[in-house]
Amino acid sequence: MKDIYLQGAFKNLKTSFMRGVMPLLLCCASTFSLAACGGGDGGPTPGAVTEAPPSQSGATATPGASQAAAGGDSVAVAISSDVGSLDPRKVSGSGFFPVISSFSETLWEFGYNNQESFVLAEGRDKKSSLEYTIRLKENIKFSNGGAFNADDVIFTFNLWKNDPSRTHYLQAVDMEKTKKIDDYTVDLRYTHYNVGQLAMLGAVYIVDAETYDEDNFSQNPVGTGPYLVQEYVTNSYVTMKARDDYWGGELPVKNIEFKVINEDAQKVNALDARTVDLVGGVPTGDVEYVKSLPDYETRTVDLGYALSFSFNLNEASVFYDKNARYAVAYAVDKQAIINAAFDGYATESKLPFAASLNDYSDSLLNLHDTYTRGYDIELAREYAEKAGLVGKEVEIVTYGDTGSVLMAQILQESLGQIGVALKISNYDMATYYTVTGDPTRWDLSTSVGAGPCGLGADVMTTFVSFTAPSEVRDKIVAAGTEIMGTDDSEEYAKKMVEFVRLFEEECPWYSVLDVQSTITYSKKIVGFDLYGGTGYRIKDWTITP
């Protein structure tokens, strides 16, 4: 059997199975939150416009109006989120991962051009589809002076495996058989083959087995990474200093300040004032203005996830009837949503997952009329009549952010045209999860799907598995589990076509748009490039005067 993961042999498959796995993996593996994921810094605020947007207030960029934040060896980076902990296991939200990766490291990762590179591992030898030998680098020190070795790898693997919120990162790893061979060799064993398992292990940050304490680590982390945390003020900032003893060599950037800026107006104001060197997730309503700023470069990237309308598949739900699901699908005006909620900074979804994921191919297109035809209000009416939806009220729940609310409102207008009333209920994140976890309290929801290992098959399998028990769920999870256990590229490609066909036929959710995000960074930064598709690595930068 061919090793898909190592060969990358799918048709149209990128070099690796990862598309920004570091940002996406931790924030999206077990949630549907619209606002939880993003590229570089949490993604754009959909449809957001600042309270007094420069582009609308008539303000223009003034060259040389003030000094840029970047000094000769210091940078200031705006991040949108802070979960109150520096422990990688506690972080949910991609905006915080540039912070984590500055002081902590993994065995391997997928970096520039999505190419796999070994970090703490020297290499990896495949003995079979269920056994690998991991060779570790020697002479690496943690920031507390402790030596990195195989004990730290085994300890960290067990830590994540035994954490209910992170166990899926090692879902196929057999911890009873995975052992330390010597100080710099680990025998990795699987219970079963999973095509994305090695990629998921690339998101497990290694901690010091001798000194790790969960409570202390949250505020005073110890890692092998290039920077040492100096001060952490929750919901305010994190400052870091370059390590003199970093195993990777001398660092051009000596000081980092991560500033928590979660209001869109403040992000744009910080760019105007040149008090930050990078902002990820520029508000879509301000992208054109930010592009006009003379001291900054901008880059718009695909984030690797799609926003969707998800259906309650419980037998008691009106959407247990497939005709009802089709009625909604045909009533979705994708372009109207993209224009209104994202100012055009998104693309129409052609599949149940983002086209930038790594098992996408053209052979997966046009497998079902809901995606081929798209918006057709008369066909929506026809299916609504078949399902008995006409004259009824259904309820959609959202996370409450601008984008999801606008999505729901546009759908509300379309459904109204065919005689279906849509009640919109907006919640905070915690309440949203509680409500969508109870099949008696909702009919539809706005949702986001991103896979832990950057594969569409994983997206479709993982997120459906989180829904309440149903015949549709069981059918899709069974098919998805089978394909994720396939290690032959040609066989995977064949099964993928059938899996997408099944998924679109059953329609547990209907994808609306593939999300993009705009990253803005100072022209004084030399060496900036996208890392893992959507992120960045400060250790590789230099700052010009």
Secondary structure, DSSP 4 states (H G I P E B T S, - for coil): ---HHHH--STT--SSS-SSHHHHHHHHTT---SSS--STTT---TT---SS-HHHHT----TTSS--S--SSEEEEEES---S---GGG--SGGGHHHHHHH---SEEE-BTT-EEESSEEEEEEEETTEEEEEEPSS-B-TTSPBP-HHHHHHHHHHHHT-TTTGGGGTTB-TTT-EEEETTEEEEEBSS--TTHHHHHTT-----TTT--HHHHHHS---SSSEEEEEEETTTEEEEEE-TT-TT---S--EEEEEE--SHHHHHHHHHTT--SEESS--GGGHHHHHT-TTEEEEEEEEEEEEEEEE--STTSGGGSHHHHHHHHHH--HHHHHHHHHTT-EEE-SSSS-TTSTT--GGGSSSSHHHHT---HHHHHHHHHHHT-TT-EEEEEE---HHHHHHHHHHHHHHHHTT-EEEEEE--HHHHHHHHTSTTS-SEEEEEE--TTS-HHHHHHHHHHTSPP-HHHHHHHHHHHHHHT---HHHHHHHHHHHHHHHHHH-SEEEEEEEEEEEEEETTEES---BTTTB--GGG-EE--
